[in-house]
Amino acid sequence: MGLFLKKNHEHVALQRSSVLITVIWTALCFLSAYWNIDTEKKKTLELAHKEALTVFNKDQAFRFWATDHEGVYVPINERTQPNEYLSHIPERDLLTPSGKQLTLMNPAYMLRQVMGHYASLYSTNSHITSLKTLNPINKPDAWEIDALQMFETGTEEVMEVSVIGEKQFLRLMKPMHTKVGCLKCHAHQGYKVGDVRGGVSVSIPLSAYREIEKNSIQKLYITHLFFFFSGFNVIVLIYYHNKQRIIEQKQAAAALQEESEKIKMFAYSVIHDLKNPVIAIHGLTNLLKKKYADVLDESGTHCCEKITDSAAQLDLLVGQLNEYISAKEHPLAIEELDLLEISRAVRAEFDNQLRERGIMWGEPAYIPTVRADAMAILRIMRNLVDNALKYGGDDLSRIDVLYKESEDFHSLCVVNDGNAIVADDYQKLFIQFKRDCTDGKVKGVGLGLAITKELVELHDGKVWGEPDVMKGTKFCFTISKKL
């Protein structure tokens, strides 16, 4: 059941992690597409802005040239008539010795004609405007008025995307400062050299740029969709691969559990079948010795004792096998536990042996309460103390229970000053049926420490043995504080 729940939990965890990875992958693809599309749109405006600056710089070059020459005289024709708003200027119109009539063109008039030709060729509009215009044709619109007012506060450039006649334009405007040559036409308006006299307004059509942008964005959509579905397919493949692995592991675990149940039932059956004959052999042998004591010779009596000892050893084996299986199967009953009471209960249990052999007992004055299974901890302590008494030998004179704690674990140690164990043999002692004693008088089957190891691991702890610093042996185990 535990394995099934574990595998089911793994399946749920796999589903959650797959969904989370899918969400993260989707978010990454979306953010990447958004960032790249936004970058492409910014690039469109940057290119249009560069073109607008190019047009502005070209206009400035024309304007500065015309301003430095205080305007230019050109022949009067149908398209170029004398500028009525320059009538206050002496010599606005001239007659050459050959009889050709000339009229003065100021920078605004000249640029209006130049940009008229430029606009017809490239659909780009540019003109000079001001809050105080001489010619109404140069009157600013609402957007240009706002820009001109901003120039009065020190702004050096204004840019905006606007819709004009159902078409998008990038509009750029930069201030125009009064130069000496400007005063010929505008001194009467109160301007001085360096004043903001107006601005140059440039409008760049965005249709060609938007078409390029559209094609680039379509490619970005296709690329990101390809990567998204490729990644999604990889996630799906990994999910189904891991799902199949979990199913196979679940099936293997179920088969293992079934085999484990069969082995456990077989073990219980063997234990049960052995228990009754052992009891019968032990009882009948004792009855034989009692009833026929006067008939049995020394050899017969010795054989009866051997049978009794063998039956007792077999009974011990059956009992410890039962304990070992129980330790692996029974769930823990976690509760608040006083380890000092456990230590004193174990001492009371072995009190007769301790007194008869003159063995001193030591334990801490205080041990904090822990969360653990009382019967399991009692069995662990009993096994460790029992081992000390069994294998400590004639030199055993003291057994001490020690306690310490760390951030995550409680730690208990049973230390004795009896026979030492070779350092390399300590870990072998936790293997089933492994004993470190060749004395046939010491009863045991080698399951005590194996049972101890199982019980300690159920408490998320570890058990180990090591030589004592002074003499003898030291066995320690830990109990997790997170139970």
C-alpha positions in Angstrom: 0.0 0.0 0.0 2.8 2.4 0.9 4.6 1.7 -2.4 1.3 2.3 -4.3 0.8 5.6 -2.6 4.4 6.6 -3.2 4.1 5.8 -6.9 0.7 7.6 -7.1 2.3 10.6 -5.5 5.1 10.5 -8.1 2.5 10.5 -10.9 0.7 13.5 -9.4 4.1 15.2 -8.9 5.0 14.4 -12.6 1.7 16.0 -13.8 2.3 19.1 -11.7 5.9 19.5 -12.8 4.9 19.0 -16.4 2.1 21.6 -16.2 4.5 24.0 -14.4 7.2 23.5 -17.1 4.6 24.0 -19.8 3.4 27.3 -18.2 7.0 28.5 -17.8 7.8 27.5 -21.4 4.7 29.3 -22.7 5.5 32.4 -20.6 9.1 32.4 -21.9 8.0 32.1 -25.5 5.3 34.8 -25.0 7.8 37.1 -23.4 10.4 36.5 -26.1 7.8 37.1 -28.8 6.6 40.3 -27.0 10.1 41.6 -26.5 11.2 40.9 -30.2 8.0 42.4 -31.6 8.4 45.5 -29.4 12.0 45.7 -30.5 10.9 45.5 -34.1 8.4 48.3 -33.7 11.0 50.4 -31.9 13.4 49.7 -34.8 10.7 51.0 -37.2 10.4 54.2 -35.4 14.2 54.5 -35.1 14.6 54.2 -38.9 11.8 56.7 -39.5 13.4 59.0 -37.0 16.7 58.8 -38.7 15.1 59.6 -42.0 13.3 62.6 -40.4 16.6 63.8 -39.0 18.2 63.5 -42.5 15.4 65.6 -44.0 15.6 68.1 -41.1 19.4 68.4 -41.6 19.0 68.8 -45.3 16.4 71.6 -44.7 18.7 73.2 -42.2 21.5 73.3 -44.7 19.3 75.0 -47.3 17.9 77.4 -44.7 21.3 78.3 -43.3 22.6 78.9 -46.8 19.7 81.1 -47.7 19.8 82.9 -44.3 23.6 83.6 -44.6 22.8 85.2 -48.0 19.8 87.1 -46.6 17.6 85.4 -49.1 18.0 84.9 -52.8 16.6 86.7 -55.9 14.9 84.5 -58.5 13.0 85.3 -61.7 9.3 86.1 -61.4 7.1 83.5 -63.1 3.7 82.0 -62.8 4.8 79.7 -59.9 7.1 82.2 -58.1 5.3 85.5 -57.5 6.5 88.4 -55.3 5.9 87.5 -51.6 3.3 90.1 -50.4 4.5 89.5 -46.8 7.9 90.8 -47.6 6.6 94.1 -49.0 8.1 96.0 -46.1 11.6 95.1 -47.3 13.3 97.6 -49.6 14.4 96.1 -52.9 12.1 93.1 -52.6 11.8 93.3 -56.4 14.6 94.2 -58.8 14.9 94.8 -62.5 18.1 93.6 -64.2 19.8 95.8 -66.8 18.6 93.3 -69.4 15.0 93.9 -68.3 14.4 90.6 -66.3 12.3 91.0 -63.2 13.6 89.4 -60.0 11.9 88.9 -56.6 13.4 88.1 -53.1 12.8 84.6 -51.7 13.3 84.3 -48.0 14.3 80.8 -46.5 10.7 79.9 -45.7 9.5 80.7 -49.2 12.5 78.9 -50.7 12.1 75.7 -48.5 8.3 75.6 -49.2 9.0 75.3 -52.9 12.0 72.8 -52.4 9.9 70.6 -50.1 7.0 70.8 -52.6 9.2 69.1 -55.2 10.6 66.7 -52.5 7.1 65.7 -51.3 5.9 65.0 -54.8 8.8 62.6 -55.3 9.1 61.0 -51.8 5.8 61.8 -50.0 7.8 63.5 -47.2 6.6 66.9 -46.0 8.6 69.5 -44.3 8.0 73.2 -43.6 9.0 76.1 -41.4 6.4 77.4 -38.9 6.2 79.7 -36.0 3.8 81.1 -33.3 4.3 84.5 -35.1 4.1 83.7 -38.8 4.4 86.3 -41.6 2.6 84.1 -44.1 -0.6 82.4 -43.0 0.3 79.5 -45.2 3.0 78.6 -42.6 0.5 78.7 -39.7 1.1 75.7 -37.3 -1.5 73.1 -36.6 -2.5 72.0 -33.1 0.4 69.5 -32.7 2.9 72.0 -34.0 1.6 74.7 -31.6 2.2 72.4 -28.6 5.7 71.6 -29.9 6.5 75.3 -30.3 5.4 76.0 -26.8 7.6 73.3 -25.5 10.6 74.8 -27.4 10.0 78.0 -25.4 10.7 75.9 -22.2 14.0 74.4 -23.6 12.8 71.2 -25.3 15.1 70.4 -28.2 13.0 67.8 -30.1 9.4 66.6 -30.3 8.4 63.4 -32.0 5.0 61.6 -32.4 3.3 59.1 -34.6 0.1 60.7 -36.0 -2.6 59.7 -38.4 -3.0 62.2 -41.2 -5.7 61.4 -43.9 -6.0 57.8 -42.7 -2.2 57.3 -43.1 0.4 57.0 -40.3 3.2 59.6 -40.2 6.1 60.0 -37.9 6.2 63.7 -37.1 9.4 65.4 -35.9 9.9 69.0 -35.0 13.0 70.8 -33.8 13.4 74.4 -32.8 14.7 77.1 -35.2 16.9 79.8 -33.6 17.2 83.4 -34.9 20.4 84.1 -36.8 21.7 87.5 -38.0 20.5 86.9 -41.5 16.9 86.2 -40.2 16.6 89.8 -38.9 16.3 91.2 -42.4 12.8 89.8 -42.6 11.8 89.3 -39.0 13.5 92.1 -37.0 10.2 94.0 -37.0 8.6 91.1 -35.1 10.9 91.7 -32.1 13.2 88.7 -32.5 16.8 88.9 -31.4 19.8 86.7 -32.4 19.5 83.4 -30.5 15.7 83.6 -29.9 13.5 80.6 -30.7 11.8 82.0 -33.9 9.9 78.9 -34.7 10.6 75.3 -35.8 11.1 73.0 -38.7 8.3 70.4 -38.9 9.0 67.1 -40.8 6.4 64.3 -41.5 7.7 60.9 -42.7 5.1 58.4 -44.1 5.3 55.1 -42.2 3.6 52.8 -44.7 6.8 51.5 -46.2 8.3 51.0 -42.8 5.2 49.3 -41.5 5.2 46.9 -44.4 8.8 45.9 -43.5 7.8 45.7 -39.9 4.8 43.5 -40.7 7.0 41.0 -42.6 9.5 40.9 -39.8 6.8 40.3 -37.2 5.2 37.5 -39.3 8.6 35.8 -39.3 8.9 36.3 -35.6 5.4 34.7 -35.1 6.4 31.7 -37.2 9.7 31.3 -35.5 8.3 31.5 -32.0 5.4 29.2 -32.8 7.8 26.7 -34.2 10.0 26.9 -31.0 6.9 26.8 -28.7 5.4 23.7 -30.3 8.8 22.0 -30.5 9.4 22.6 -26.8 5.8 21.6 -26.0 6.3 18.3 -27.9 9.5 17.7 -26.0 7.7 18.3 -22.7 4.9 15.9 -23.8 7.4 13.2 -24.8 9.3 13.5 -21.5 6.0 13.4 -19.6 4.8 10.2 -21.3 8.2 8.6 -21.0 8.3 9.3 -17.3 4.7 8.3 -16.9 5.5 4.9 -18.5 8.5 4.6 -16.2 6.3 5.2 -13.2 3.7 2.7 -14.4 6.5 0.1 -14.9 7.9 0.9 -11.5 4.4 0.7 -10.0 3.9 -2.7 -11.6 7.3 -3.9 -10.4 6.6 -2.5 -6.9 3.2 -4.3 -6.9 4.9 -7.6 -8.0 7.6 -7.1 -5.3 4.9 -6.3 -2.7 3.0 -9.5 -3.7 6.2 -11.5 -3.4 7.0 -9.8 -0.1 3.6 -10.7 1.2 4.1 -14.3 0.1 7.5 -14.4 1.8 6.0 -12.8 4.9 3.2 -15.3 5.1 5.7 -18.1 4.6 7.9 -16.8 7.3 4.9 -16.5 9.7 3.9 -20.0 8.8 7.4 -21.3 9.4 7.5 -19.5 12.7 4.1 -20.9 13.8 5.0 -24.4 12.6 8.3 -24.3 14.4 7.0 -22.8 17.6 4.8 -25.8 18.6 7.4 -28.5 18.0 10.0 -26.5 19.9 7.7 -26.1 22.9 6.9 -29.9 22.7 10.6 -30.9 22.4 11.6 -28.6 25.3 8.7 -29.9 27.5 9.1 -33.6 26.7 12.9 -33.4 27.2 12.4 -31.9 30.7 9.7 -34.5 31.4 12.1 -37.2 30.3 14.8 -35.9 32.6 12.5 -35.7 35.5 10.6 -39.0 35.1 13.6 -41.2 34.2 16.4 -39.4 36.1 17.2 -42.6 37.9 17.3 -44.6 34.7 19.4 -42.2 32.5 23.1 -42.4 32.9 25.5 -39.4 32.6 25.6 -39.6 28.8 21.8 -39.7 28.6 21.4 -36.8 30.9 24.0 -34.8 28.9 22.0 -35.5 25.7 18.8 -34.3 27.3 20.6 -31.1 28.3 21.9 -30.6 24.8 18.3 -31.1 23.4 17.0 -28.6 25.9 19.6 -26.0 25.0 19.0 -26.5 21.3 15.3 -26.2 21.8 15.8 -23.0 23.8 18.1 -21.6 21.0 15.6 -22.5 18.4 12.8 -20.8 20.4 15.0 -17.7 20.7 15.5 -17.7 16.9 11.8 -18.0 16.3 11.1 -15.2 18.7 13.7 -12.9 17.1 12.5 -13.7 13.6 9.0 -12.7 14.6 10.4 -9.4 16.1 12.4 -8.7 12.9 9.3 -9.1 10.7 7.2 -7.1 13.1 9.8 -4.3 13.1 9.5 -4.0 9.3 5.7 -4.2 9.1 4.1 -2.4 12.1 3.6 1.4 11.8 5.1 3.6 14.4 2.9 5.1 17.2 4.5 8.5 17.5 4.0 10.2 20.9 5.8 12.5 23.4 8.3 10.3 25.1 10.6 10.6 28.2 13.8 9.0 27.2 15.0 9.0 30.9 12.0 6.8 31.8 12.9 4.4 29.0 16.5 4.3 30.3 15.3 3.6 33.8 12.9 0.9 32.6 15.7 -0.9 30.8 17.9 -0.7 33.9 15.1 -2.1 36.0 14.7 -5.0 33.5 18.4 -6.0 33.8 18.7 -5.0 37.5 19.4 -8.6 38.7 22.2 -9.1 36.2 23.7 -5.8 37.0 23.7 -6.5 40.7 25.0 -10.1 40.4 27.9 -9.0 38.2 28.6 -5.8 40.1 28.1 -3.6 37.0 27.7 0.1 37.5 24.9 2.0 35.6 25.2 5.6 34.5 22.7 7.9 32.9 22.2 11.6 32.4 20.4 13.6 35.1 18.1 15.1 32.4 17.0 14.2 28.9 14.4 16.3 27.1 11.2 14.7 25.8 11.2 13.5 22.2 8.6 12.4 19.6 9.0 8.7 19.0 7.5 5.2 19.3 7.8 4.1 22.9 7.9 0.3 22.3 10.4 0.7 19.4 12.8 2.9 21.5 12.4 0.5 24.5 13.3 -2.4 22.2 16.3 -0.6 20.8 17.7 0.3 24.2 17.0 -3.2 25.5 18.9 -4.8 22.5 21.9 -2.5 23.0 22.1 -3.1 26.8 21.5 -6.9 26.3 24.4 -7.0 23.8 26.7 -5.1 26.3 25.9 -7.7 29.0 26.2 -10.7 26.6 29.4 -9.7 24.9 31.1 -7.4 27.4 32.9 -10.4 29.0 34.2 -10.7 32.5 35.9 -7.3 32.4 32.6 -5.5 32.0 32.2 -3.2 35.0 30.2 -0.2 33.8 27.4 0.7 31.3 26.6 4.3 30.6 23.7 5.9 28.6 24.7 9.2 27.0 22.6 11.8 25.3 23.3 14.8 23.0 21.3 16.6 20.4 21.9 18.6 17.2 19.6 20.8 15.1 17.8 17.9 13.5 18.4 14.8 15.7 18.4 13.4 19.2 21.3 11.1 19.8 21.5 8.3 22.4 24.6 6.1 23.1 25.1 2.9 25.2 28.7 2.7 26.2 30.4 -0.2 28.1 34.0 -0.9 29.2 33.9 -4.6 28.4 35.5 -6.5 25.5 36.4 -4.3 22.5 35.4 -5.0 18.9 37.7 -4.7 15.9 36.8 -1.3 14.2 36.3 -2.8 10.8 33.7 -5.3 12.2 31.2 -2.7 13.6 29.1 -2.3 10.5 29.0 -6.0 9.8 27.2 -6.5 13.1 24.0 -4.9 11.7 23.7 -7.6 9.1 21.1 -10.4 9.9 22.6 -13.4 11.7 26.0 -11.8 12.0 27.6 -12.3 15.5 31.0 -11.2 16.9 31.3 -14.0 19.4 32.7 -17.5 19.2 31.7 -18.4 22.8 29.0 -21.0 22.5 27.8 -20.2 26.0 26.6 -16.8 24.8 23.0 -17.3 23.5 21.9 -15.3 20.4 21.1 -15.7 16.8 22.5 -12.4 15.3 19.2 -10.5 14.7 19.2 -8.1 17.7 21.2 -5.3 15.9 19.5 -6.0 12.6 16.1 -5.4 14.4 17.7 -2.3 16.0 18.7 -0.9 12.6 15.2 -1.4 11.2 13.6 0.4 14.1 16.0 3.3 14.0 15.5 3.8 10.3 11.8 4.0 10.9 12.6 7.0 13.0 14.6 8.6 10.1 17.8 8.0 12.1 21.0 6.1 11.9 22.7 3.5 14.1 26.4 2.8 14.3 29.1 1.4 16.6 32.6 2.6 17.4 35.3 1.8 19.9 35.0 3.8 23.1 37.7 6.4 23.7 39.1 4.7 26.8 38.0 1.0 26.5 35.2 -1.2 25.4 32.5 -0.4 22.8 30.0 2.3 22.0 26.7 2.0 20.1 24.8 5.1 19.2 21.5 5.8 17.4 19.7 9.0 16.3 16.0 10.0 16.3 14.8 12.7 13.9 13.2 15.8 15.4 10.8 16.0 12.5 8.6 13.0 13.3 
